[in-house]
Amino acid sequence: MSKSDQKVVQYLGEAHASEVGLVSVLQSQIAMTPRGSYREGLEKHLGETREHARRIQERLGELEQGRNPVQAVVGLAETLIGQTVALSKTPFDLL
């Protein structure tokens, strides 16, 4: 895998972590929002965000087929760290 492909995989991993974190934030906001047009907008945004995360993950899978095992482990670690950071922000976002 070329350096540019590695960078794309890195950026996609970070984007995926952000999307997954946003899913959690949107779910918590929806839980606190009364029925109405604002909640409907949040629910629509949640659906779009889930679709983004799915599409990013799909593309990552395509790109990572050519990776060596060490790169795959590093990529997984980066994704897990990114998701942990995004999820740890959720309580602050609720405030």
C-alpha positions in Angstrom: 0.0 0.0 0.0 1.4 3.4 -1.0 2.0 6.2 1.5 -0.9 8.2 0.0 -3.3 5.2 0.4 -2.1 4.8 4.0 -2.9 8.4 4.7 -6.4 8.0 3.1 -7.0 5.0 5.4 -5.9 7.0 8.4 -8.2 9.9 7.6 -11.1 7.5 6.9 -10.5 5.8 10.2 -10.6 9.2 11.9 -13.8 10.2 10.0 -15.4 6.9 11.0 -14.6 7.4 14.6 -16.2 10.9 14.4 -19.3 9.6 12.8 -19.7 6.8 15.4 -19.2 9.4 18.2 -21.8 11.7 16.6 -24.3 8.8 16.5 -24.0 8.5 20.3 -24.5 12.3 20.7 -27.5 12.3 18.5 -29.1 9.4 20.3 -28.7 11.1 23.6 -30.1 14.4 22.2 -33.1 12.5 20.7 -33.8 10.9 24.1 -34.1 14.3 25.7 -36.0 16.0 23.0 -39.8 16.1 23.0 -41.7 15.0 19.9 -41.9 17.5 17.1 -40.2 18.9 14.1 -36.8 19.4 15.9 -36.8 15.8 17.1 -37.7 14.6 13.6 -34.8 16.6 12.2 -32.4 14.9 14.8 -33.8 11.5 13.9 -33.2 12.2 10.2 -29.7 13.4 11.0 -29.1 10.2 13.0 -30.1 8.1 10.0 -27.8 10.0 7.7 -24.9 9.8 10.2 -25.3 6.0 10.5 -25.3 5.7 6.7 -22.1 7.8 6.5 -20.4 5.6 9.1 -21.5 2.5 7.2 -20.2 3.8 3.9 -16.9 4.9 5.4 -16.5 1.4 7.0 -17.2 -0.2 3.7 -14.6 1.8 1.9 -12.1 1.2 4.7 -12.7 -2.5 4.2 -12.0 -2.2 0.5 -8.8 -0.3 1.0 -7.5 -2.4 3.9 -7.5 -5.6 1.9 -4.1 -4.7 0.6 -2.7 -3.8 4.0 -0.2 -5.9 5.9 -1.2 -7.2 9.3 0.9 -4.7 11.2 -0.7 -1.8 9.4 -4.1 -3.3 10.1 -3.4 -3.5 13.8 -2.2 0.1 13.9 -5.3 1.2 12.0 -7.6 -0.7 14.4 -5.8 1.0 17.4 -6.2 4.4 15.8 -9.9 3.8 15.2 -10.5 2.5 18.8 -8.7 5.5 20.3 -10.7 7.9 18.1 -14.0 6.3 19.1 -13.1 6.4 22.7 -12.3 10.1 22.5 -15.5 10.8 20.7 -17.6 8.8 23.2 -15.9 10.3 26.2 -17.1 13.7 25.0 -20.8 12.7 25.1 -21.4 13.7 28.7 -20.0 17.2 28.0 -22.1 17.5 24.9 -25.2 16.7 26.9 -24.5 19.6 29.3 
